Amino acid sequence: MGIFDVAQHVVNQSAGLITGNLTLGNADMMSAIESQLATMGIGELLGLFLETQIVKLCMSIMAIVIFIVVFGRMIEIYLVVSIAPILFSTMANREWLIYKGGQTTTQNILIANGSFATV
């Protein structure tokens, strides 16, 4: 749970940077943008609109993918950490020469995560 607390602290610290507002302090800059848009034709404005909509869609898709990846990894970490005591308790068994369930399972997890190439 300490991992999640650290991650939550980092997210809370960065939230102030992310949720900032976009203010154009210079009114001349805004009027320059308006005059530049006024000189554009219908086709150019339509193209600009389509470009911004495509970028908006891509940003939404990227946000969803990042959300899924982050939560998937958090769940994976939680599951591995919660099941680790079972594996290590079977490795400390007296009949470890006969039953190697914990060792085999641990090796399989490490191989699946790419930690070991071969056993």
All heavy atoms as an XYZ file, in Angstrom:
895
protein
N       0.821     -1.196      0.000
C       0.000      0.000      0.000
C       0.866      1.262      0.000
O       0.401      2.324     -0.382
C      -0.926     -0.001      1.219
C      -1.979     -1.112      1.197
S      -2.976     -1.185     -0.299
C      -3.940      0.279     -0.156
N       2.119      1.128      0.417
C       3.017      2.277      0.403
C       3.272      2.781     -1.003
O       3.416      3.990     -1.228
N       3.307      1.852     -1.960
C       3.516      2.236     -3.363
C       2.374      3.127     -3.831
O       2.574      4.152     -4.483
C       3.644      0.986     -4.255
C       4.912      0.220     -3.888
C       3.632      1.347     -5.721
C       5.022     -1.115     -4.538
N       1.141      2.745     -3.458
C      -0.011      3.525     -3.868
C      -0.019      4.894     -3.181
O      -0.442      5.890     -3.774
C      -1.298      2.767     -3.573
C      -1.422      1.500     -4.374
C      -1.390      0.270     -3.752
C      -1.555      1.543     -5.749
C      -1.496     -0.895     -4.488
C      -1.670      0.386     -6.492
C      -1.628     -0.827     -5.861
N       0.426      4.948     -1.915
C       0.490      6.235     -1.215
C       1.494      7.177     -1.867
O       1.230      8.366     -2.021
C       0.848      6.025      0.258
C      -0.283      5.387      1.034
O      -1.433      5.501      0.579
O      -0.008      4.769      2.079
N       2.647      6.626     -2.261
C       3.651      7.454     -2.936
C       3.113      7.942     -4.279
O       3.263      9.115     -4.629
C       4.971      6.667     -3.112
C       5.926      7.416     -4.016
C       5.613      6.411     -1.764
N       2.474      7.059     -5.025
C       1.917      7.451     -6.326
C       0.828      8.510     -6.156
O       0.756      9.467     -6.928
C       1.358      6.233     -7.041
N       0.000      8.365     -5.128
C      -1.045      9.352     -4.894
C      -0.436     10.700     -4.515
O      -0.925     11.748     -4.950
C      -1.971      8.872     -3.795
C      -3.119      9.812     -3.522
C      -4.038      9.295     -2.432
O      -3.762      8.299     -1.799
N      -5.134     10.003     -2.228
N       0.627     10.683     -3.741
C       1.297     11.936     -3.371
C       1.860     12.635     -4.608
O       1.721     13.851     -4.761
C       2.418     11.651     -2.364
C       3.218     12.854     -1.994
N       2.711     13.869     -1.212
C       4.483     13.223     -2.316
C       3.630     14.803     -1.068
N       4.716     14.433     -1.730
N       2.474     11.872     -5.505
C       3.041     12.451     -6.728
C       1.933     13.037     -7.599
O       2.069     14.140     -8.135
C       3.858     11.391     -7.496
C       4.233     11.885     -8.878
C       5.099     11.012     -6.715
N       0.826     12.313     -7.719
C      -0.286     12.802     -8.541
C      -0.877     14.072     -7.931
O      -1.185     15.033     -8.644
C      -1.361     11.700     -8.693
C      -2.642     12.266     -9.283
C      -0.837     10.582     -9.562
N      -1.027     14.095     -6.627
C      -1.573     15.297     -5.977
C      -0.646     16.496     -6.133
O      -1.113     17.623     -6.296
C      -1.836     15.032     -4.497
C      -3.021     14.126     -4.286
O      -3.890     14.011     -5.141
N      -3.050     13.455     -3.150
N       0.665     16.275     -6.090
C       1.608     17.374     -6.265
C       1.590     17.905     -7.697
O       1.750     19.097     -7.928
C       3.027     16.927     -5.894
C       3.210     16.648     -4.416
C       3.027     17.900     -3.581
O       3.429     18.980     -3.960
N       2.392     17.739     -2.429
N       1.418     17.011     -8.660
C       1.430     17.447    -10.055
C       0.067     17.955    -10.511
O      -0.046     18.535    -11.584
C       1.882     16.305    -10.964
O       0.954     15.242    -10.901
N      -0.977     17.746     -9.722
C      -2.320     18.173    -10.129
C      -2.397     19.686    -10.268
O      -3.118     20.197    -11.120
C      -3.362     17.673     -9.128
N      -1.651     20.417     -9.460
C      -1.663     21.869     -9.576
C      -1.083     22.351    -10.885
O      -1.510     23.362    -11.433
N      -0.121     21.623    -11.415
C       0.463     21.993    -12.700
C      -0.450     21.639    -13.854
O      -0.544     22.359    -14.841
C       1.809     21.291    -12.876
C       2.887     21.614    -11.845
C       4.091     20.709    -12.038
C       3.290     23.066    -11.952
N      -1.128     20.508    -13.736
C      -1.942     20.022    -14.837
C      -3.245     20.811    -14.950
O      -3.701     21.117    -16.042
C      -2.222     18.520    -14.662
C      -0.914     17.742    -14.747
C      -3.200     18.009    -15.701
C      -1.036     16.301    -14.373
N      -3.850     21.150    -13.826
C      -5.162     21.795    -13.857
C      -5.061     23.313    -13.911
O      -6.008     23.998    -13.561
C      -5.996     21.389    -12.633
O      -5.280     21.777    -11.451
C      -6.277     19.911    -12.625
N      -3.944     23.841    -14.337
C      -3.812     25.287    -14.489
C      -4.719     25.801    -15.593
O      -5.223     25.049    -16.423
N      -4.945     27.065    -15.611
C      -5.820     27.630    -16.643
C      -4.978     28.310    -17.721
O      -3.850     28.720    -17.489
C      -6.816     28.614    -16.032
C      -6.123     29.729    -15.283
O      -4.907     29.785    -15.227
N      -6.918     30.601    -14.691
N      -5.559     28.398    -18.879
C      -4.885     29.017    -20.015
C      -5.446     30.426    -20.171
O      -6.563     30.629    -20.650
C      -5.123     28.214    -21.292
C      -4.514     28.765    -22.558
C      -2.999     28.769    -22.443
C      -4.951     27.965    -23.751
N      -4.700     31.395    -19.723
C      -5.146     32.777    -19.865
C      -4.200     33.506    -20.804
O      -2.981     33.407    -20.687
C      -5.147     33.498    -18.499
O      -3.848     33.424    -17.943
C      -6.154     32.864    -17.554
N      -4.790     34.171    -21.745
C      -4.006     34.991    -22.651
C      -3.979     36.392    -22.071
O      -4.947     37.151    -22.180
C      -4.613     34.976    -24.051
C      -4.646     33.603    -24.729
C      -5.397     33.678    -26.037
C      -3.245     33.100    -24.949
N      -2.894     36.722    -21.425
C      -2.794     38.000    -20.741
C      -2.750     39.182    -21.689
O      -3.128     40.287    -21.335
N      -2.316     38.944    -22.894
C      -2.152     40.038    -23.837
C      -3.366     40.090    -24.776
O      -3.610     39.162    -25.542
C      -0.857     39.831    -24.619
C      -0.437     41.053    -25.379
O      -1.153     42.038    -25.414
N       0.729     40.971    -25.992
N      -4.128     41.164    -24.732
C      -5.306     41.306    -25.587
C      -4.896     41.472    -27.051
O      -5.650     41.129    -27.960
C      -6.150     42.481    -25.124
N      -3.685     42.015    -27.288
C      -3.223     42.182    -28.669
C      -3.023     40.829    -29.341
O      -3.283     40.680    -30.538
C      -1.912     42.965    -28.685
C      -2.097     44.399    -28.200
O      -3.223     44.920    -28.359
O      -1.131     44.970    -27.671
N      -2.572     39.852    -28.561
C      -2.370     38.520    -29.121
C      -3.701     37.912    -29.548
O      -3.810     37.311    -30.619
C      -1.683     37.604    -28.103
C      -1.331     36.236    -28.660
S      -0.728     35.012    -27.479
C       0.334     35.911    -26.417
N      -4.737     38.085    -28.731
C      -6.052     37.546    -29.053
C      -6.632     38.224    -30.286
O      -7.210     37.566    -31.149
C      -6.977     37.722    -27.852
C      -8.216     36.915    -27.925
S      -7.753     35.189    -27.886
C      -9.331     34.459    -27.768
N      -6.454     39.524    -30.388
C      -6.975     40.229    -31.570
C      -6.194     39.839    -32.820
O      -6.755     39.785    -33.919
C      -6.924     41.735    -31.349
O      -5.583     42.160    -31.184
N      -4.893     39.540    -32.666
C      -4.099     39.087    -33.810
C      -4.589     37.728    -34.301
O      -4.677     37.485    -35.519
C      -2.622     39.016    -33.430
N      -4.926     36.842    -33.371
C      -5.456     35.528    -33.763
C      -6.806     35.700    -34.449
O      -7.082     35.057    -35.477
C      -5.564     34.610    -32.527
C      -4.169     34.256    -32.014
C      -6.332     33.329    -32.852
C      -4.163     33.501    -30.703
N      -7.668     36.558    -33.913
C      -8.979     36.791    -34.522
C      -8.852     37.369    -35.928
O      -9.565     36.954    -36.844
C      -9.806     37.736    -33.649
C     -10.321     37.105    -32.390
C     -11.094     38.090    -31.532
O     -11.349     39.236    -31.988
O     -11.445     37.719    -30.408
N      -7.922     38.309    -36.114
C      -7.761     38.898    -37.443
C      -7.189     37.886    -38.427
O      -7.555     37.874    -39.604
C      -6.868     40.136    -37.371
O      -5.557     39.778    -36.964
N      -6.304     37.002    -37.947
C      -5.749     35.974    -38.824
C      -6.831     34.979    -39.223
O      -6.882     34.531    -40.374
C      -4.596     35.267    -38.124
C      -3.805     34.346    -39.014
C      -2.592     33.780    -38.300
O      -2.449     33.919    -37.095
N      -1.718     33.151    -39.061
N      -7.710     34.616    -38.282
C      -8.809     33.712    -38.609
C      -9.814     34.379    -39.543
O     -10.425     33.715    -40.391
C      -9.515     33.239    -37.330
C      -8.732     32.261    -36.451
C      -9.485     31.991    -35.161
C      -8.446     30.972    -37.186
N      -9.984     35.697    -39.414
C     -10.939     36.413    -40.273
C     -10.463     36.448    -41.718
O     -11.281     36.485    -42.649
C     -11.152     37.830    -39.745
N      -9.157     36.407    -41.941
C      -8.644     36.431    -43.308
C      -8.695     35.070    -43.980
O      -8.547     34.981    -45.195
C      -7.193     36.941    -43.325
O      -6.386     36.070    -42.535
C      -7.107     38.356    -42.787
N      -8.914     34.027    -43.227
C      -8.959     32.679    -43.810
C     -10.287     32.444    -44.515
O     -11.314     33.011    -44.154
C      -8.786     31.615    -42.719
C      -7.417     31.518    -42.135
S      -7.384     30.170    -40.937
C      -5.665     30.081    -40.590
N     -10.244     31.577    -45.497
C     -11.452     31.207    -46.224
C     -12.188     30.082    -45.512
O     -11.727     29.528    -44.503
N     -13.334     29.708    -46.064
C     -14.159     28.662    -45.467
C     -13.418     27.319    -45.477
O     -13.444     26.574    -44.499
C     -15.500     28.535    -46.230
C     -16.325     29.806    -46.089
C     -16.303     27.333    -45.739
C     -16.820     30.070    -44.688
N     -12.744     27.016    -46.560
C     -12.014     25.750    -46.661
C     -10.895     25.653    -45.636
O     -10.685     24.600    -45.010
N     -10.164     26.745    -45.462
C      -9.075     26.741    -44.489
C      -9.600     26.620    -43.060
O      -9.030     25.901    -42.236
C      -8.249     28.021    -44.618
C      -7.474     28.111    -45.920
C      -6.807     29.459    -46.072
O      -7.324     30.456    -45.539
O      -5.761     29.492    -46.738
N     -10.702     27.321    -42.788
C     -11.289     27.230    -41.456
C     -11.834     25.833    -41.184
O     -11.706     25.311    -40.071
C     -12.398     28.272    -41.293
C     -11.952     29.720    -41.197
C     -13.151     30.645    -41.203
C     -11.124     29.926    -39.946
N     -12.437     25.224    -42.213
C     -12.936     23.862    -42.060
C     -11.779     22.889    -41.832
O     -11.875     21.981    -40.998
C     -13.747     23.465    -43.298
C     -14.656     22.257    -43.142
C     -15.730     22.552    -42.109
C     -15.282     21.899    -44.467
N     -10.684     23.070    -42.551
C      -9.502     22.240    -42.348
C      -8.925     22.401    -40.956
O      -8.535     21.416    -40.306
N      -8.855     23.625    -40.470
C      -8.371     23.888    -39.116
C      -9.277     23.244    -38.081
O      -8.800     22.656    -37.095
C      -8.264     25.401    -38.882
C      -7.729     25.847    -37.530
C      -6.283     25.395    -37.359
C      -7.828     27.349    -37.402
N     -10.584     23.331    -38.317
C     -11.537     22.704    -37.396
C     -11.349     21.192    -37.365
O     -11.339     20.583    -36.292
C     -12.972     23.050    -37.817
C     -14.021     22.353    -37.021
C     -14.299     22.743    -35.726
C     -14.727     21.291    -37.562
C     -15.259     22.088    -34.981
C     -15.689     20.629    -36.824
C     -15.960     21.024    -35.533
N     -11.201     20.588    -38.539
C     -11.007     19.137    -38.591
C      -9.695     18.722    -37.919
O      -9.638     17.711    -37.212
C     -11.050     18.646    -40.038
C     -12.421     18.675    -40.705
C     -12.309     18.272    -42.164
C     -13.386     17.769    -39.979
N      -8.640     19.503    -38.135
C      -7.362     19.203    -37.476
C      -7.493     19.239    -35.961
O      -7.009     18.345    -35.266
C      -6.293     20.211    -37.904
C      -5.728     19.981    -39.274
C      -4.666     21.003    -39.611
O      -3.963     21.459    -38.684
O      -4.539     21.350    -40.792
N      -8.155     20.261    -35.445
C      -8.297     20.355    -33.991
C      -9.163     19.232    -33.440
O      -8.906     18.725    -32.343
C      -8.884     21.717    -33.583
O     -10.108     21.918    -34.271
C      -7.915     22.836    -33.892
N     -10.174     18.816    -34.198
C     -11.016     17.707    -33.738
C     -10.243     16.391    -33.742
O     -10.420     15.559    -32.844
C     -12.280     17.601    -34.601
C     -13.231     18.761    -34.444
C     -13.656     18.970    -33.003
O     -14.026     18.040    -32.306
N     -13.586     20.210    -32.547
N      -9.383     16.190    -34.747
C      -8.570     14.973    -34.791
C      -7.587     14.949    -33.629
O      -7.408     13.921    -32.967
C      -7.853     14.859    -36.153
C      -8.859     14.555    -37.256
C      -6.769     13.780    -36.107
C      -8.295     14.632    -38.652
N      -6.972     16.086    -33.342
C      -6.038     16.161    -32.207
C      -6.783     15.921    -30.901
O      -6.292     15.207    -30.016
C      -5.309     17.516    -32.203
C      -4.555     17.727    -30.908
C      -4.372     17.616    -33.391
N      -7.980     16.482    -30.774
C      -8.784     16.274    -29.569
C      -9.137     14.796    -29.403
O      -9.054     14.249    -28.294
C     -10.058     17.118    -29.665
C     -10.960     17.003    -28.478
C     -12.193     17.884    -28.664
C     -13.163     17.685    -27.532
N     -14.392     18.472    -27.738
N      -9.513     14.117    -30.487
C      -9.837     12.702    -30.437
C      -8.612     11.871    -30.060
O      -8.697     10.962    -29.226
C     -10.399     12.241    -31.787
C     -10.749     10.758    -31.892
C     -11.929     10.438    -30.995
C     -11.043     10.392    -33.338
N      -7.459     12.199    -30.662
C      -6.225     11.470    -30.340
C      -5.839     11.657    -28.873
O      -5.394     10.702    -28.217
C      -5.091     11.922    -31.246
S      -5.265     11.388    -32.951
N      -6.006     12.851    -28.351
C      -5.690     13.093    -26.937
C      -6.625     12.296    -26.026
O      -6.189     11.753    -25.002
C      -5.786     14.586    -26.623
C      -4.734     15.418    -27.320
S      -3.062     14.983    -26.871
C      -2.979     15.673    -25.250
N      -7.887     12.202    -26.392
C      -8.828     11.408    -25.596
C      -8.463      9.928    -25.627
O      -8.502      9.246    -24.598
C     -10.253     11.594    -26.103
O     -10.640     12.931    -25.993
N      -8.098      9.431    -26.810
C      -7.701      8.024    -26.936
C      -6.433      7.765    -26.133
O      -6.330      6.749    -25.427
C      -7.524      7.651    -28.419
C      -8.885      7.636    -29.122
C      -6.831      6.305    -28.572
C      -8.810      7.489    -30.617
N      -5.465      8.673    -26.205
C      -4.233      8.495    -25.435
C      -4.507      8.519    -23.934
O      -3.911      7.749    -23.173
C      -3.221      9.580    -25.802
C      -2.553      9.334    -27.125
S      -1.410     10.621    -27.678
C      -0.684     11.259    -26.230
N      -5.423      9.369    -23.491
C      -5.766      9.422    -22.067
C      -6.384      8.109    -21.611
O      -6.054      7.602    -20.533
C      -6.716     10.583    -21.798
N      -7.242      7.521    -22.424
C      -7.870      6.247    -22.075
C      -6.823      5.136    -22.031
O      -6.817      4.313    -21.111
C      -9.001      5.916    -23.071
C     -10.159      6.893    -22.868
C      -9.478      4.481    -22.910
C     -11.221      6.823    -23.939
N      -5.929      5.100    -23.015
C      -4.890      4.063    -23.039
C      -3.967      4.194    -21.831
O      -3.635      3.191    -21.178
C      -4.102      4.137    -24.368
C      -2.853      3.276    -24.315
C      -4.980      3.715    -25.526
N      -3.558      5.410    -21.505
C      -2.688      5.622    -20.340
C      -3.412      5.195    -19.069
O      -2.826      4.548    -18.196
C      -2.234      7.089    -20.274
C      -1.255      7.377    -21.405
C      -1.600      7.411    -18.922
C      -0.921      8.834    -21.584
N      -4.684      5.522    -18.960
C      -5.485      5.141    -17.800
C      -5.528      3.626    -17.649
O      -5.308      3.088    -16.557
C      -6.893      5.717    -17.975
C      -7.819      5.462    -16.834
C      -7.749      6.223    -15.687
C      -8.768      4.455    -16.906
C      -8.614      5.997    -14.634
C      -9.628      4.218    -15.864
C      -9.554      4.991    -14.726
N      -5.767      2.919    -18.740
C      -5.849      1.456    -18.698
C      -4.494      0.849    -18.346
O      -4.409     -0.088    -17.541
C      -6.384      0.909    -20.041
C      -7.860      1.280    -20.199
C      -6.194     -0.593    -20.149
C      -8.435      0.987    -21.560
N      -3.420      1.352    -18.933
C      -2.087      0.810    -18.656
C      -1.697      1.024    -17.201
O      -1.221      0.107    -16.529
C      -1.042      1.439    -19.610
C       0.369      1.130    -19.153
C      -1.244      0.930    -21.028
N      -1.933      2.224    -16.686
C      -1.552      2.518    -15.302
C      -2.339      1.662    -14.327
O      -1.770      1.049    -13.413
C      -1.737      4.026    -14.997
C      -1.663      4.297    -13.513
C      -0.689      4.832    -15.736
N      -3.655      1.576    -14.514
C      -4.437      0.775    -13.592
C      -4.144     -0.710    -13.749
O      -4.149     -1.455    -12.766
C      -5.930      1.057    -13.758
C      -6.385      2.205    -12.930
C      -6.476      3.463    -13.474
C      -6.681      2.040    -11.597
C      -6.872      4.534    -12.710
C      -7.081      3.102    -10.816
C      -7.184      4.357    -11.375
N      -3.863     -1.162    -14.967
C      -3.481     -2.557    -15.154
C      -2.205     -2.900    -14.423
O      -2.095     -3.955    -13.784
N      -1.223     -2.012    -14.480
C       0.029     -2.262    -13.776
C      -0.146     -2.189    -12.268
O       0.475     -2.947    -11.525
C       1.094     -1.286    -14.243
C       1.533     -1.607    -15.655
C       2.700     -0.813    -16.083
N       3.061     -1.190    -17.446
C       4.019     -0.641    -18.113
N       4.735      0.315    -17.581
N       4.290     -1.030    -19.346
N      -0.984     -1.277    -11.794
C      -1.241     -1.203    -10.359
C      -1.907     -2.484     -9.861
O      -1.553     -3.015     -8.806
C      -2.113      0.009    -10.029
C      -1.424      1.326    -10.225
S      -2.572      2.675    -10.052
C      -2.102      3.274     -8.454
N      -2.858     -3.000    -10.630
C      -3.525     -4.246    -10.245
C      -2.540     -5.406    -10.297
O      -2.537     -6.281     -9.423
C      -4.750     -4.495    -11.154
C      -5.832     -3.465    -10.841
C      -5.283     -5.906    -10.995
C      -6.980     -3.443    -11.814
N      -1.666     -5.431    -11.312
C      -0.662     -6.487    -11.400
C       0.279     -6.452    -10.203
O       0.575     -7.497     -9.608
C       0.136     -6.335    -12.689
C       1.203     -7.391    -12.865
C       2.057     -7.159    -14.102
O       1.832     -6.159    -14.804
O       2.953     -7.982    -14.338
N       0.733     -5.266     -9.820
C       1.610     -5.146     -8.649
C       0.885     -5.620     -7.400
O       1.441     -6.363     -6.583
C       2.092     -3.690     -8.483
C       3.080     -3.327     -9.581
C       2.729     -3.473     -7.113
C       3.408     -1.848     -9.637
N      -0.358     -5.225     -7.248
C      -1.117     -5.628     -6.068
C      -1.283     -7.142     -6.020
O      -1.123     -7.754     -4.956
C      -2.486     -4.946     -6.068
C      -3.334     -5.344     -4.902
C      -3.051     -4.873     -3.630
C      -4.408     -6.215     -5.057
C      -3.817     -5.244     -2.548
C      -5.181     -6.597     -3.988
C      -4.873     -6.109     -2.726
O      -5.637     -6.495     -1.661
N      -1.597     -7.765     -7.139
C      -1.787     -9.214     -7.155
C      -0.486     -9.966     -6.873
O      -0.474    -10.946     -6.128
C      -2.372     -9.655     -8.499
C      -3.815     -9.232     -8.747
C      -4.242     -9.633    -10.152
C      -4.736     -9.854     -7.722
N       0.611     -9.502     -7.462
C       1.898    -10.176     -7.225
C       2.311    -10.037     -5.770
O       2.768    -10.995     -5.143
C       2.986     -9.622     -8.171
C       4.360    -10.095     -7.770
C       2.691    -10.050     -9.600
N       2.128     -8.858     -5.203
C       2.513     -8.645     -3.810
C       1.604     -9.421     -2.872
O       2.056     -9.939     -1.850
C       2.496     -7.128     -3.484
C       2.613     -6.871     -2.008
C       3.620     -6.438     -4.227
N       0.331     -9.544     -3.198
C      -0.584    -10.251     -2.305
C      -0.397    -11.757     -2.356
O      -0.680    -12.454     -1.384
C      -2.030     -9.893     -2.642
O      -2.369    -10.391     -3.921
N       0.091    -12.298     -3.463
C       0.266    -13.746     -3.570
C       1.684    -14.193     -3.201
O       1.935    -15.370     -2.997
C      -0.106    -14.231     -4.982
C      -0.465    -15.703     -4.965
C       0.995    -13.993     -5.968
C      -1.133    -16.181     -6.224
N       2.609    -13.259     -3.049
C       4.000    -13.602     -2.757
C       4.173    -14.390     -1.465
O       4.982    -15.332     -1.440
C       4.856    -12.339     -2.726
N       3.479    -14.105     -0.374
C       3.678    -14.899      0.845
C       3.346    -16.371      0.676
O       3.975    -17.231      1.291
C       2.745    -14.245      1.864
C       2.563    -12.862      1.383
C       2.629    -12.945     -0.105
N       2.393    -16.704     -0.177
C       2.043    -18.113     -0.398
C       3.210    -18.836     -1.059
O       3.572    -19.949     -0.669
C       0.773    -18.212     -1.263
C      -0.410    -17.600     -0.519
C       0.487    -19.653     -1.641
C      -1.644    -17.443     -1.347
N       3.819    -18.209     -2.063
C       4.929    -18.845     -2.756
C       6.121    -19.050     -1.837
O       6.742    -20.110     -1.823
C       5.330    -17.998     -3.959
C       4.240    -17.771     -5.006
C       4.768    -16.859     -6.075
C       3.790    -19.075     -5.578
N       6.452    -18.029     -1.055
C       7.626    -18.140     -0.202
C       7.382    -19.083      0.970
O       8.320    -19.697      1.470
C       8.069    -16.761      0.281
C       8.715    -15.969     -0.805
C       8.120    -14.825     -1.288
C       9.907    -16.393     -1.366
C       8.716    -14.106     -2.313
C      10.501    -15.685     -2.394
C       9.905    -14.537     -2.865
N       6.140    -19.228      1.426
C       5.878    -20.170      2.508
C       6.009    -21.609      2.018
O       6.427    -22.486      2.775
C       4.490    -19.934      3.093
O       3.499    -20.228      2.134
N       5.667    -21.889      0.767
C       5.846    -23.251      0.256
C       7.308    -23.544     -0.028
O       7.711    -24.697      0.003
C       5.026    -23.472     -1.030
O       5.449    -22.526     -2.003
C       3.555    -23.331     -0.764
N       8.117    -22.513     -0.273
C       9.544    -22.759     -0.487
C      10.241    -23.132      0.811
O      11.275    -23.775      0.807
C      10.205    -21.512     -1.102
C       9.862    -21.354     -2.557
S      10.392    -19.795     -3.301
C      12.000    -19.544     -2.697
N       9.670    -22.746      1.958
C      10.266    -23.065      3.251
C       9.740    -24.380      3.813
O       9.990    -24.703      4.967
C       9.989    -21.938      4.229
N       9.055    -25.139      3.010
C       8.489    -26.413      3.445
C       9.604    -27.420      3.724
O      10.663    -27.400      3.092
C       7.554    -26.927      2.347
C       6.668    -28.042      2.833
O       6.751    -28.457      3.981
N       5.818    -28.514      1.945
N       9.369    -28.329      4.671
C      10.385    -29.337      5.013
C      10.608    -30.323      3.868
O      11.701    -30.804      3.668
C       9.960    -30.103      6.260
C      10.084    -29.301      7.505
C       9.791    -30.154      8.695
N       9.871    -29.355      9.905
C       9.810    -29.847     11.101
N       9.655    -31.143     11.261
N       9.890    -29.070     12.143
N       9.548    -30.653      3.171
C       9.655    -31.609      2.070
C       9.950    -30.882      0.767
O       9.357    -31.154     -0.253
C       8.368    -32.430      1.940
C       8.078    -33.337      3.102
C       7.346    -32.614      4.217
O       6.756    -31.563      3.934
O       7.394    -33.083      5.358
N      10.881    -29.969      0.783
C      11.151    -29.166     -0.409
C      11.789    -29.990     -1.511
O      11.755    -29.615     -2.672
C      12.013    -27.960     -0.074
C      13.408    -28.288      0.360
C      13.816    -28.601      1.609
C      14.566    -28.333     -0.456
N      15.151    -28.848      1.634
C      15.650    -28.688      0.374
C      14.805    -28.117     -1.807
C      16.937    -28.834     -0.106
C      16.093    -28.260     -2.280
C      17.143    -28.614     -1.425
N      12.402    -31.146     -1.153
C      12.954    -32.006     -2.198
C      11.846    -32.719     -2.962
O      11.999    -33.036     -4.134
C      13.919    -33.027     -1.592
C      15.225    -32.448     -1.043
C      16.002    -33.532     -0.308
C      16.050    -31.861     -2.152
N      10.739    -32.983     -2.276
C       9.630    -33.692     -2.920
C       8.687    -32.707     -3.607
O       8.327    -32.866     -4.761
C       8.856    -34.527     -1.873
C       9.785    -35.573     -1.265
C       7.639    -35.186     -2.498
C       9.203    -36.268     -0.050
N       8.299    -31.651     -2.878
C       7.329    -30.687     -3.397
C       8.026    -29.365     -3.673
O       8.495    -28.699     -2.766
C       6.194    -30.490     -2.383
C       5.191    -29.449     -2.817
C       4.336    -29.709     -3.879
C       5.120    -28.230     -2.187
C       3.428    -28.768     -4.283
C       4.212    -27.275     -2.588
C       3.362    -27.558     -3.639
O       2.464    -26.620     -4.044
N       8.095    -28.999     -4.924
C       8.744    -27.743     -5.309
C       7.729    -26.783     -5.928
O       8.014    -26.091     -6.877
C       9.875    -28.013     -6.302
C      11.013    -28.810     -5.731
C      12.121    -28.939     -6.737
C      13.267    -29.732     -6.146
N      14.380    -29.854     -7.062
N       6.535    -26.763     -5.355
C       5.470    -25.924     -5.920
C       5.805    -24.455     -5.865
O       5.615    -23.729     -6.825
N       6.300    -23.989     -4.728
C       6.621    -22.573     -4.598
C       7.751    -22.157     -5.502
O       7.724    -21.096     -6.110
N       8.765    -23.010     -5.598
C       9.907    -22.677     -6.456
C       9.494    -22.658     -7.919
O       9.854    -21.754     -8.668
C      11.034    -23.682     -6.237
C      11.653    -23.592     -4.866
C      12.663    -24.690     -4.619
O      12.769    -25.623     -5.401
N      13.388    -24.575     -3.528
N       8.718    -23.651     -8.328
C       8.281    -23.715     -9.725
C       7.378    -22.532    -10.060
O       7.536    -21.908    -11.107
C       7.534    -25.032     -9.977
O       8.351    -26.109     -9.554
C       7.201    -25.200    -11.445
N       6.449    -22.221     -9.171
C       5.542    -21.112     -9.434
C       6.295    -19.790     -9.481
O       6.034    -18.940    -10.334
C       4.452    -21.056     -8.346
O       3.866    -22.351     -8.223
C       3.380    -20.059     -8.706
N       7.259    -19.605     -8.571
C       8.056    -18.386     -8.575
C       8.842    -18.259     -9.871
O       8.910    -17.190    -10.476
C       9.024    -18.366     -7.369
O       8.274    -18.550     -6.184
C       9.759    -17.050     -7.290
N       9.427    -19.355    -10.317
C      10.178    -19.323    -11.570
C       9.259    -19.019    -12.746
O       9.627    -18.262    -13.641
C      10.897    -20.653    -11.789
C      12.051    -20.877    -10.838
C      12.620    -22.279    -10.931
O      12.078    -23.124    -11.641
N      13.694    -22.534    -10.207
N       8.057    -19.571    -12.736
C       7.112    -19.310    -13.824
C       6.696    -17.842    -13.853
O       6.554    -17.246    -14.916
C       5.877    -20.198    -13.701
C       6.189    -21.651    -14.025
O       7.179    -21.940    -14.695
N       5.365    -22.546    -13.534
N       6.508    -17.240    -12.684
C       6.137    -15.823    -12.632
C       7.285    -14.967    -13.155
O       7.083    -14.025    -13.920
C       5.742    -15.413    -11.202
C       4.395    -16.023    -10.850
C       5.687    -13.898    -11.061
C       3.982    -15.811     -9.416
N       8.514    -15.296    -12.744
C       9.659    -14.524    -13.204
C       9.868    -14.671    -14.706
O      10.229    -13.717    -15.386
C      10.917    -14.928    -12.436
C      10.912    -14.547    -10.950
C      12.150    -15.125    -10.278
C      10.848    -13.057    -10.769
N       9.638    -15.849    -15.231
C       9.777    -16.057    -16.671
C       8.688    -15.298    -17.428
O       8.931    -14.663    -18.440
C       9.726    -17.563    -17.002
C      10.996    -18.246    -16.517
C       9.562    -17.781    -18.504
C      10.945    -19.738    -16.550
N       7.448    -15.315    -16.895
C       6.348    -14.608    -17.553
C       6.585    -13.097    -17.561
O       6.180    -12.415    -18.511
C       5.035    -14.932    -16.845
N       7.213    -12.569    -16.526
C       7.497    -11.132    -16.483
C       8.742    -10.769    -17.268
O       9.058     -9.596    -17.386
C       7.650    -10.656    -15.041
C       6.326    -10.595    -14.332
O       5.297    -10.420    -14.976
N       6.342    -10.728    -13.034
N       9.487    -11.753    -17.772
C      10.680    -11.476    -18.562
C      11.924    -11.285    -17.722
O      12.923    -10.774    -18.207
N      11.875    -11.681    -16.448
C      13.045    -11.511    -15.600
C      14.127    -12.534    -15.920
O      15.312    -12.244    -15.826
C      12.638    -11.645    -14.126
O      11.715    -10.640    -13.798
N      13.723    -13.749    -16.273
C      14.671    -14.797    -16.633
C      14.372    -15.284    -18.040
O      13.229    -15.434    -18.435
C      14.560    -16.000    -15.682
C      15.061    -15.732    -14.313
C      14.292    -16.060    -13.205
C      16.289    -15.157    -14.092
C      14.741    -15.825    -11.932
C      16.750    -14.913    -12.822
C      15.990    -15.247    -11.741
N      15.427    -15.542    -18.787
C      15.226    -16.077    -20.139
C      14.959    -17.579    -20.066
O      14.090    -18.098    -20.717
C      16.436    -15.795    -21.012
N      15.753    -18.272    -19.264
C      15.569    -19.713    -19.097
C      15.712    -20.045    -17.623
O      16.297    -19.300    -16.840
C      16.635    -20.508    -19.883
O      17.922    -20.120    -19.425
C      16.496    -20.266    -21.358
N      15.195    -21.195    -17.251
C      15.292    -21.634    -15.856
C      16.483    -22.531    -15.688
O      16.777    -23.367    -16.445
C      14.009    -22.382    -15.453
C      14.108    -22.846    -14.023
C      12.810    -21.486    -15.644
